[in-house]
C-alpha cells in the first residue's frame, strides 16, 4: 500500500505530507538541474524533489550501512542530513565503510562523514552528532522527519525504536552479518492499521552475549553497499510518497546464494494492546528477564557428542528452528522439533529420563523453548549462541566453519504470513 509523503513540497495548495514545512532558514536553494534524472521520474517529479530538499533525515551509524546511506541521500538532495556516530575510523573499517580513506584513520566518523557530504553536495545542511545515543541524547529525534537506523547494537535499535514510536516517526532499518542482510520499514503511527515497529520483529532484547557485530562474525563488504542502497531507496520513497514502502515487510538478502526473500511482518495482539497505552511509558531497551535454564558451550557439546558416539551418556539434541533452516545446515545427530511458538511447544515425543540440549540459530528461540520444556519437567540445557556458536567454535573454524563453510541466516519465528527474520547489523 502506498503511503502519503512524509514531507511537504512547500507548494501552496499541494499535499503537505506528514510533516509539512518549508526548508529551514539559511538552507541553500536547490539547483534542480543537478537532480534532473530523478525529476524525470513521474513518481518523483519536481514536487518529490522539493520534498527531498525540505526533508530532515537522521542517519544513525556512519559505518558499513551508514556509508552508502549517507552518500546516496546527500547526492539525492536531502535538505538536512543528521549523522550520529561516536566511533572513530579504524583501518579494519575501510573494507566496507566506503566513506573513508586510509589517511582518515583515527578521525571521528561523524565528522569525517560530514566533510564528505559538504564536498559532495554543498546544498545539504549537515548536522554532526558525534556521541552515542542514550535516553538523554535521543531527544535529537525531535528535529527530524525520518530516521534511518544503520546501527550495530540491539540496545541502540530498541532505544531508537521506542523514541521514534513515541514521536510518530518512521524508521528505515537495516542489518548485515556475514553474507546476509535485511531491510524493513517501521512506523508506529502508520495509517490504516499498518503500524509495526522494531519490537514486532524482535519482541525482547537478546540474552547477554548474543549481540554479535561484524567484528564478531565478519561481513562481505559489498553487501553493506547493497543493503545500504536499499535503505536509502526506502527513505526516498517514504519522503516523496513514491511506490510502496517495505512497511510490514522484511526483505532478506542472501548474497552467497544470490537470493532475495520477502517476509510479512505484522503486529501481534499483545503488541497492539501495549501500544494503546501511553507511549511515553514504554520501556527502552528492556532486557529479557533472567532465565534459570543452564547453558552449554559449543566446545562442550562437541565433547558430549564425541562421548556419546563412544558409548557415553545419551542425550537428545533438539533443533527448534524451522525445517527450512534445518535443511540448510544442522548439527549432526540433532532432531528437528519445529513446533515451537512463543508461548507453546508442540514438540515430538521426548524421553523425560534423557537430558535434552536445545539450539536455534543464535539462542533466543532455544531459550524460550527450553523454558517451556523445563516447565514440563524435562532436564534441558541451551546451546550458547546456537548454530552461530557451533560454527564459530575452534574446531569448526580450523576445519573451514562447518559443513557448509558459512553461518546460515537465522530465519526467526514463523507466523501465518511468513517468516519473521532474526538478524541484526
C-alpha positions in Angstrom: 0.0 0.0 0.0 1.3 3.5 -0.9 1.8 5.9 2.0 1.4 9.7 2.0 4.7 11.6 1.6 6.3 12.4 5.0 7.4 15.9 4.0 5.6 18.7 2.2 6.9 20.1 -1.1 6.4 23.8 0.0 4.0 24.5 -2.8 0.8 26.3 -1.9 -2.2 24.0 -2.2 -0.2 20.8 -2.5 -0.2 17.8 -0.4 1.6 18.8 2.8 2.8 15.4 4.0 3.0 14.1 7.5 5.5 16.9 8.5 4.6 19.9 6.2 7.1 22.7 6.3 9.5 24.7 4.2 13.2 24.1 4.2 14.9 25.5 7.2 16.2 29.0 7.4 19.6 29.5 5.8 19.5 26.4 3.7 20.7 26.8 0.1 18.1 26.7 -2.7 18.4 23.6 -4.7 19.9 23.6 -8.2 17.2 21.3 -9.8 19.4 20.8 -12.9 21.6 18.6 -10.6 18.6 16.3 -10.0 17.0 16.2 -13.4 17.3 12.4 -13.8 15.2 12.0 -10.6 12.8 14.7 -11.6 12.1 13.0 -14.9 10.7 10.1 -13.0 6.9 10.7 -12.8 6.8 9.1 -9.3 9.3 11.8 -8.1 9.0 14.8 -10.3 9.6 18.4 -9.2 7.3 18.0 -6.3 9.1 15.0 -5.0 12.5 16.6 -5.4 11.2 19.6 -3.4 10.1 17.2 -0.7 13.6 15.8 -0.5 15.0 19.3 -0.3 12.6 20.1 2.6 13.4 16.8 4.4 15.4 16.4 7.6 16.8 12.8 7.9 18.7 11.4 10.8 21.2 8.6 9.9 22.2 6.6 12.9 25.6 4.9 12.4 28.2 6.0 9.9 29.6 2.6 9.3 29.1 -0.1 6.7 25.4 0.7 6.2 25.6 4.3 7.0 28.3 5.0 4.4 26.1 4.2 1.3 23.0 5.7 3.0 24.7 9.0 3.7 26.3 9.1 0.2 23.0 8.4 -1.7 20.8 10.6 0.5 23.3 13.5 0.2 23.6 13.1 -3.6 19.8 12.8 -3.9 19.3 16.3 -2.5 18.1 15.7 1.1 17.9 19.2 2.6 19.2 18.4 6.1 21.2 15.3 7.0 22.0 14.4 10.6 24.8 11.9 11.3 25.0 10.1 14.6 28.2 8.1 15.4 30.6 8.2 18.4 33.2 5.9 16.9 36.5 6.8 15.1 37.7 5.5 11.7 39.7 2.2 12.0 41.8 0.6 9.4 39.5 -2.5 9.5 36.6 -0.3 8.6 37.9 0.6 5.1 36.9 -2.8 3.7 33.2 -1.9 3.7 32.9 1.7 5.0 33.4 3.5 1.7 33.0 7.0 3.0 36.5 6.9 4.5 40.1 7.0 3.3 43.2 5.5 4.8 44.5 8.9 5.8 41.4 9.4 7.9 42.1 6.6 10.3 41.6 7.9 13.9 39.2 10.7 12.9 35.7 10.8 14.3 33.4 9.1 11.8 30.6 11.6 12.1 32.9 14.5 11.3 34.6 12.7 8.5 31.3 11.7 7.0 30.0 15.3 7.3 33.1 16.5 5.5 32.4 14.1 2.6 28.8 15.4 2.4 29.9 19.0 2.3 32.4 18.3 -0.5 29.9 16.2 -2.5 26.9 18.4 -2.2 27.1 21.9 -0.7 23.3 22.2 -0.9 22.9 19.8 2.0 22.9 21.1 5.6 24.8 18.6 7.7 24.4 18.2 11.4 27.1 16.3 13.3 26.1 14.3 16.4 29.4 12.7 17.5 28.0 10.9 20.5 26.3 7.7 21.5 22.6 7.8 21.7 21.1 7.3 25.2 17.9 8.2 26.9 19.0 11.8 27.2 20.5 12.4 23.8 17.9 10.5 21.9 15.7 13.7 22.0 17.6 14.8 18.9 14.9 12.8 17.0 12.6 15.8 17.7 14.4 17.7 15.0 13.9 15.2 12.2 11.2 13.9 9.8 12.6 10.4 9.3 15.2 8.1 11.0 17.4 5.7 9.1 18.9 3.2 11.5 22.1 1.6 10.4 23.5 1.0 13.9 25.1 -2.3 15.0 23.7 -2.6 18.5 20.5 -4.1 19.8 20.4 -1.5 22.6 20.5 1.3 20.1 17.9 -0.3 17.9 15.5 -0.6 20.8 16.2 2.9 22.0 15.6 4.4 18.6 12.5 2.3 18.0 10.9 3.4 21.3 11.9 7.0 20.8 10.6 7.1 17.2 7.4 5.4 18.2 6.8 8.0 20.9 7.3 10.7 18.3 5.3 9.1 15.5 8.4 8.9 13.3 9.0 6.3 10.7 12.3 4.3 10.8 14.1 2.6 7.9 16.0 -0.3 9.4 18.7 -2.5 8.0 21.1 -5.2 9.2 24.1 -7.2 7.8 26.1 -10.1 9.1 28.4 -12.3 7.1 26.7 -12.9 3.7 23.1 -12.0 4.8 21.3 -8.7 5.1 17.8 -7.4 5.9 15.8 -4.3 5.3 12.4 -3.1 6.6 10.4 0.0 7.5 8.8 0.5 10.9 6.2 3.2 11.6 4.2 3.0 14.8 1.9 5.8 13.7 1.3 4.4 10.2 -2.3 4.9 8.8 -4.9 2.2 8.1 -3.7 -0.3 10.7 -0.3 -0.8 9.2 1.6 0.1 12.3 4.7 -2.1 13.1 7.9 -1.3 14.8 11.2 -3.0 15.7 9.7 -4.7 18.8 7.3 -6.6 16.4 10.4 -8.1 14.7 12.4 -8.5 18.0 9.9 -8.5 20.9 12.6 -8.6 23.6 16.2 -7.9 23.9 18.5 -10.9 23.5 20.4 -12.7 26.2 23.7 -11.3 27.2 26.5 -12.3 24.8 24.1 -12.6 21.8 24.7 -9.2 20.4 27.1 -10.1 17.6 28.6 -7.5 15.4 30.5 -7.5 12.1 33.7 -7.7 14.2 32.5 -10.9 15.7 31.2 -12.8 12.7 32.6 -10.9 9.7 30.7 -9.3 6.8 31.1 -9.1 3.0 31.9 -5.5 2.2 29.8 -5.1 -1.0 26.8 -6.4 0.9 26.8 -3.3 3.0 26.6 -1.2 -0.1 23.7 -3.3 -1.4 21.7 -3.2 1.9 22.5 0.5 2.5 21.3 1.4 -1.0 18.0 -0.4 -0.5 17.7 1.6 2.8 18.3 4.9 1.0 15.8 3.9 -1.6 13.2 3.2 1.1 13.9 6.6 2.7 13.4 8.4 -0.6 10.1 6.6 -1.2 8.8 7.5 2.3 9.7 11.2 1.9 8.2 11.5 -1.5 5.3 9.1 -1.3 6.6 7.2 -4.3 5.8 3.5 -4.7 5.1 1.1 -1.9 7.3 1.0 1.1 8.6 -2.0 3.0 6.3 -1.2 5.9 5.1 -4.6 7.2 7.6 -6.5 5.1 11.2 -7.6 5.6 13.4 -8.2 2.7 16.2 -10.7 3.3 19.2 -10.8 1.0 21.4 -13.9 0.7 24.5 -12.6 -1.0 26.2 -16.0 -1.1 23.2 -17.8 -2.6 22.2 -14.9 -4.8 18.6 -14.9 -3.5 16.1 -12.3 -2.2 13.2 -13.2 0.0 10.3 -11.1 1.3 8.6 -11.9 4.6 5.5 -10.5 6.1 5.7 -8.7 9.5 2.6 -7.8 11.5 1.8 -6.6 14.9 0.7 -9.2 17.5 -2.4 -8.7 19.5 -0.3 -8.3 22.6 1.8 -5.5 21.0 -1.4 -3.8 19.8 -2.7 -3.7 23.3 0.7 -2.4 24.6 0.6 0.5 22.0 -2.8 1.6 23.3 -1.0 2.7 26.4 0.8 6.0 26.8 3.9 5.7 24.5 5.9 7.9 27.0 5.8 5.0 29.4 7.1 2.3 27.0 10.3 0.6 28.2 13.5 1.5 26.5 15.7 -1.4 25.5 14.2 -3.6 28.2 16.4 -6.6 28.9 14.9 -10.1 28.8 14.3 -11.4 32.3 16.9 -13.8 33.7 16.4 -17.5 32.9 17.2 -20.4 35.1 17.9 -22.9 32.2 21.6 -23.8 32.2 23.7 -23.2 29.1 26.3 -25.4 27.3 29.1 -24.1 25.1 29.7 -25.4 21.6 33.0 -26.9 22.6 31.3 -28.8 25.5 28.6 -30.0 23.1 31.2 -31.3 20.7 32.8 -33.2 23.6 29.4 -34.7 24.6 28.7 -35.7 21.1 32.0 -37.5 20.8 31.5 -39.2 24.2 28.0 -40.4 23.1 29.5 -41.8 19.9 31.9 -43.8 22.0 29.1 -45.2 24.1 28.9 -42.5 26.7 25.8 -40.9 28.2 22.9 -40.4 25.9 21.1 -37.1 25.4 18.7 -35.6 22.9 19.9 -32.8 20.7 16.9 -30.8 19.6 16.8 -28.2 16.9 13.9 -25.8 17.4 14.3 -23.8 14.2 12.1 -24.2 11.2 12.6 -27.0 8.6 13.9 -24.6 6.0 16.7 -23.6 8.4 17.4 -27.2 9.5 17.6 -28.4 5.8 20.3 -25.7 5.1 22.5 -26.7 8.0 22.1 -28.6 11.2 24.4 -30.0 14.0 25.0 -33.7 13.3 22.8 -36.0 15.4 20.1 -33.4 16.1 16.4 -34.0 15.7 14.1 -31.3 14.4 11.2 -30.1 16.6 9.7 -27.2 14.5 6.6 -26.9 16.6 7.9 -24.1 18.8 5.8 -21.0 19.4 6.5 -18.1 21.7 4.0 -19.5 24.3 3.8 -23.2 23.5 5.9 -26.0 22.1 4.3 -28.8 20.1 7.4 -31.0 20.2 7.8 -34.6 19.2 7.8 -37.3 22.0 10.8 -36.9 24.2 12.1 -39.3 26.9 11.9 -37.5 30.3 14.7 -39.7 31.5 17.1 -38.4 28.8 18.7 -35.0 29.1 17.9 -32.5 26.3 20.1 -29.9 24.6 18.2 -27.4 22.5 19.5 -25.0 19.9 18.3 -22.5 17.3 20.1 -20.0 15.1 21.6 -17.8 17.7 19.9 -18.6 21.1 16.7 -16.6 21.8 14.2 -19.2 20.5 16.0 -22.0 22.1 16.0 -20.3 25.5 12.2 -19.8 25.2 11.8 -23.4 24.1 14.0 -24.6 27.0 11.9 -22.7 29.5 8.8 -24.4 28.2 10.4 -27.8 28.3 11.7 -27.2 31.8 8.2 -26.3 32.9 7.1 -29.7 31.6 9.8 -31.3 33.9 12.5 -32.1 31.3 16.2 -31.8 32.1 17.1 -29.2 29.5 20.2 -27.2 28.5 20.6 -24.4 25.9 23.4 -24.3 23.4 25.1 -20.9 23.9 24.8 -18.8 20.7 23.1 -21.6 18.9 24.1 -22.6 15.4 26.3 -19.5 15.2 28.3 -20.6 18.2 28.6 -24.1 16.8 30.0 -22.7 13.5 32.4 -20.4 15.4 33.8 -23.0 17.7 37.6 -23.5 17.3 37.2 -27.0 15.8 34.8 -25.7 13.1 36.9 -22.7 12.2 40.0 -24.9 11.9 38.1 -27.2 9.6 36.5 -24.4 7.5 33.5 -23.3 9.5 31.5 -26.5 9.5 29.9 -28.5 6.8 28.7 -25.6 4.6 31.5 -23.1 5.3 29.1 -20.4 6.4 26.7 -19.5 9.2 23.2 -19.8 7.9 20.8 -16.9 8.1 18.6 -17.2 11.2 15.1 -17.1 9.8 13.3 -16.3 13.0 9.9 -17.3 14.3 7.3 -18.3 11.8 3.9 -16.7 11.6 0.9 -17.4 9.4 2.0 -14.9 6.8 5.7 -15.9 6.6 9.0 -15.5 8.3 9.9 -13.0 11.0 13.7 -13.0 10.5 16.1 -12.6 13.4 19.2 -10.7 12.3 21.0 -7.5 13.3 23.8 -5.4 12.0 
